[in-house]
C-alpha cells in the first residue's frame, strides 16, 4: 500500500510513522535505516521515490507528468481530472491503475489519500482550493503558474505555503525564468548595482492566441459548463484572463527586477479580434513603482503579421546600464558593468525540469523554506492589479488589491461532483 505504516521500534502510543511522514523528514531522522522496509531503504537519499499524483490531465498536465517520470525520483501513482477521458489518457500512458484514476470536480480529494506529493496542473481557478486541501492532507505541493485568479486566491496560496513550511512540507511554484541560469545571474548583478539607479522600464508579451485549439469547444456550446471547462483558456474566470494566465511571465520578471510592490496602475484593453470566449485579446498598462519609476506593459494574443519584437520581453533602464531579457532569447546587461549573458531557447522545458529536480531535492533533504511562494504571490497580485485597472479604466492602488475580498465566481452549476 502507498501509505502503509512503516514498522517502528518507538512506543506504540505514538502516532504511527507513515511513508509520507518519513520522506518529509528524510535526512533528519536518525532512525531512517531502521524503520524502512528493505525495498524502501533508498528512500533515505537523493534516489528516494516520491509517490506523486497529478491533478489536471490536459495538455500541460500530460506533458509535465512525463517530465516527472523522466526525472527518475517519482512514481506516478494517481491522476485526477474532471474529464474521465483525460484521466484515462494519462493513466494509460503512465500505467496508473484504474482504481487510482479520479474524475469529477472533487475527484482530486480521493487522490490526496494515495500520494506523498501532488502536481497541480488544473485550470488556475482551482489552484488555491486544491493546494490548501493538499497541504491539509500533508502532501508536498508543486503548482503551476498562475497560482490564482483573484486576490483572495493569491493570499490563500500564501497561507498554504506558510502552513506547508510549518508542517515540514515542500511547496514549489513553477516559473521557468526563475530557474534559468542567465536570468539568475543577471538579476544577481542588478541587485549588486549593475544598472545603477532605475529610471523606467518596459514589459511586453506579444504572441498569437495559444488557445485556438479550444475555439470549437467554446463555439459549439458556450453556455455549457463542461464546454467552458474544456475551453478554460478562453474563459476569463477560469483562467484569470490573458494578463494573469499568460502575461504573468513578463510581469513576474518585472516584479523580480523591481523587488518591490507597485504603488498603483492604470490600464486599458479589450477583445477586438478573438472571435470567441470572454477573455480579452490585448492589454496596455502603466505600473508606478516607488521613487517615480514607471514601467509600461502591453500584451496581445493575435497575429502580429511579422512585426518585431514579439515574445516575452523586459527592459529596465538605469543610470549605469540597461537590462534586456527575452524568454528563450538573449539575456544581457549593456552598460558600464557589461554582462553578455546568453540564450536559453529550451527554457520552457528546461525550467520545468530544473524545478522538478529542485522539488525532489527539497523533499528528500527536508528543505521547507518554500522560497518560491512569496514572490509568486506578489507577481500574481501584480497581474490582478493591472487587470482591475484595465477592466475598470481607472487608477487602482496596490493597497486596494491586497485588501480586496472580491472573488471571481465561475458558476459551474451542473458539473458532476
ChimeraX attribute file (.defattr): number of C-alpha atoms within 10 A of each C-alpha:
attribute: neighborCount
match mode: 1-to-1
recipient: residues
	/A:1	6
	/A:2	13
	/A:3	15
	/A:4	12
	/A:5	16
	/A:6	17
	/A:7	13
	/A:8	14
	/A:9	8
	/A:10	12
	/A:11	8
	/A:12	8
	/A:13	6
	/A:14	7
	/A:15	8
	/A:16	15
	/A:17	17
	/A:18	18
	/A:19	23
	/A:20	24
	/A:21	18
	/A:22	22
	/A:23	24
	/A:24	27
	/A:25	20
	/A:26	21
	/A:27	19
	/A:28	14
	/A:29	12
	/A:30	10
	/A:31	14
	/A:32	17
	/A:33	14
	/A:34	13
	/A:35	20
	/A:36	21
	/A:37	10
	/A:38	10
	/A:39	7
	/A:40	14
	/A:41	15
	/A:42	13
	/A:43	22
	/A:44	21
	/A:45	14
	/A:46	16
	/A:47	15
	/A:48	21
	/A:49	20
	/A:50	25
	/A:51	20
	/A:52	28
	/A:53	30
	/A:54	31
	/A:55	28
	/A:56	25
	/A:57	27
	/A:58	20
	/A:59	11
	/A:60	13
	/A:61	22
	/A:62	20
	/A:63	13
	/A:64	19
	/A:65	22
	/A:66	15
	/A:67	17
	/A:68	21
	/A:69	14
	/A:70	11
	/A:71	14
	/A:72	14
	/A:73	21
	/A:74	22
	/A:75	19
	/A:76	24
	/A:77	22
	/A:78	30
	/A:79	35
	/A:80	31
	/A:81	26
	/A:82	25
	/A:83	19
	/A:84	14
	/A:85	13
	/A:86	21
	/A:87	28
	/A:88	22
	/A:89	14
	/A:90	27
	/A:91	24
	/A:92	13
	/A:93	12
	/A:94	18
	/A:95	12
	/A:96	19
	/A:97	13
	/A:98	13
	/A:99	8
	/A:100	18
	/A:101	25
	/A:102	24
	/A:103	22
	/A:104	14
	/A:105	16
	/A:106	15
	/A:107	18
	/A:108	26
	/A:109	16
	/A:110	16
	/A:111	22
	/A:112	26
	/A:113	16
	/A:114	20
	/A:115	26
	/A:116	31
	/A:117	29
	/A:118	28
	/A:119	26
	/A:120	28
	/A:121	24
	/A:122	24
	/A:123	26
	/A:124	25
	/A:125	23
	/A:126	19
	/A:127	25
	/A:128	25
	/A:129	14
	/A:130	22
	/A:131	26
	/A:132	21
	/A:133	16
	/A:134	26
	/A:135	24
	/A:136	14
	/A:137	15
	/A:138	22
	/A:139	29
	/A:140	29
	/A:141	27
	/A:142	22
	/A:143	25
	/A:144	21
	/A:145	23
	/A:146	28
	/A:147	31
	/A:148	29
	/A:149	29
	/A:150	29
	/A:151	24
	/A:152	20
	/A:153	25
	/A:154	26
	/A:155	21
	/A:156	20
	/A:157	26
	/A:158	21
	/A:159	16
	/A:160	23
	/A:161	28
	/A:162	21
	/A:163	17
	/A:164	25
	/A:165	18
	/A:166	11
	/A:167	15
	/A:168	20
	/A:169	29
	/A:170	30
	/A:171	32
	/A:172	24
	/A:173	25
	/A:174	25
	/A:175	22
	/A:176	20
	/A:177	24
	/A:178	19
	/A:179	18
	/A:180	21
	/A:181	15
	/A:182	21
	/A:183	25
	/A:184	13
	/A:185	15
	/A:186	22
	/A:187	19
	/A:188	13
	/A:189	17
	/A:190	22
	/A:191	14
	/A:192	10
	/A:193	16
	/A:194	24
	/A:195	24
	/A:196	17
	/A:197	14
	/A:198	21
	/A:199	16
	/A:200	16
	/A:201	23
	/A:202	20
	/A:203	25
	/A:204	25
	/A:205	28
	/A:206	22
	/A:207	16
	/A:208	16
	/A:209	16
	/A:210	12
	/A:211	12
	/A:212	14
	/A:213	11
	/A:214	18
	/A:215	17
	/A:216	13
	/A:217	18
	/A:218	24
	/A:219	15
	/A:220	10
	/A:221	12
	/A:222	18
	/A:223	10
	/A:224	15
	/A:225	18
	/A:226	20
	/A:227	17
	/A:228	22
	/A:229	21
	/A:230	17
	/A:231	24
	/A:232	26
	/A:233	29
	/A:234	28
	/A:235	22
	/A:236	21
	/A:237	21
	/A:238	24
	/A:239	25
	/A:240	26
	/A:241	23
	/A:242	25
	/A:243	29
	/A:244	28
	/A:245	22
	/A:246	22
	/A:247	24
	/A:248	25
	/A:249	26
	/A:250	28
	/A:251	27
	/A:252	24
	/A:253	24
	/A:254	25
	/A:255	19
	/A:256	16
	/A:257	20
	/A:258	20
	/A:259	12
	/A:260	14
	/A:261	17
	/A:262	21
	/A:263	16
	/A:264	22
	/A:265	26
	/A:266	23
	/A:267	24
	/A:268	19
	/A:269	19
	/A:270	16
	/A:271	16
	/A:272	10
	/A:273	12
	/A:274	18
	/A:275	10
	/A:276	17
	/A:277	20
	/A:278	16
	/A:279	21
	/A:280	22
	/A:281	23
	/A:282	21
	/A:283	24
	/A:284	20
	/A:285	22
	/A:286	22
	/A:287	26
	/A:288	20
	/A:289	17
	/A:290	12
	/A:291	9
	/A:292	11
	/A:293	16
	/A:294	20
	/A:295	23
	/A:296	19
	/A:297	22
	/A:298	20
	/A:299	24
	/A:300	25
	/A:301	21
	/A:302	16
	/A:303	12
	/A:304	13
	/A:305	7
	/A:306	7
	/A:307	8
	/A:308	8
	/A:309	12
	/A:310	16
	/A:311	18
	/A:312	23
	/A:313	24
	/A:314	24
	/A:315	23
	/A:316	22
	/A:317	21
	/A:318	19
	/A:319	14
	/A:320	16
	/A:321	21
	/A:322	23
	/A:323	24
	/A:324	21
	/A:325	25
	/A:326	23
	/A:327	24
	/A:328	18
	/A:329	17
	/A:330	18
	/A:331	24
	/A:332	22
	/A:333	25
	/A:334	16
	/A:335	15
	/A:336	13
	/A:337	16
	/A:338	16
	/A:339	17
	/A:340	13
	/A:341	17
	/A:342	15
	/A:343	19
	/A:344	20
	/A:345	13
	/A:346	11
	/A:347	18
	/A:348	15
	/A:349	14
	/A:350	17
	/A:351	20
	/A:352	21
	/A:353	20
	/A:354	17
	/A:355	21
	/A:356	22
	/A:357	16
	/A:358	14
	/A:359	22
	/A:360	24
	/A:361	18
	/A:362	21
	/A:363	25
	/A:364	25
	/A:365	17
	/A:366	18
	/A:367	20
	/A:368	21
	/A:369	18
	/A:370	18
	/A:371	15
	/A:372	15
	/A:373	22
	/A:374	17
	/A:375	17
	/A:376	25
	/A:377	23
	/A:378	22
	/A:379	26
	/A:380	29
	/A:381	30
	/A:382	28
	/A:383	28
	/A:384	25
	/A:385	30
	/A:386	29
	/A:387	26
	/A:388	21
	/A:389	24
	/A:390	22
	/A:391	15
	/A:392	12
	/A:393	15
	/A:394	13
	/A:395	16
	/A:396	21
	/A:397	19
	/A:398	19
	/A:399	13
	/A:400	11
	/A:401	20
	/A:402	18
	/A:403	11
	/A:404	12
	/A:405	12
	/A:406	11
	/A:407	12
	/A:408	16
	/A:409	11
	/A:410	14
	/A:411	9
	/A:412	13
	/A:413	9
	/A:414	9
	/A:415	13
	/A:416	12
	/A:417	9
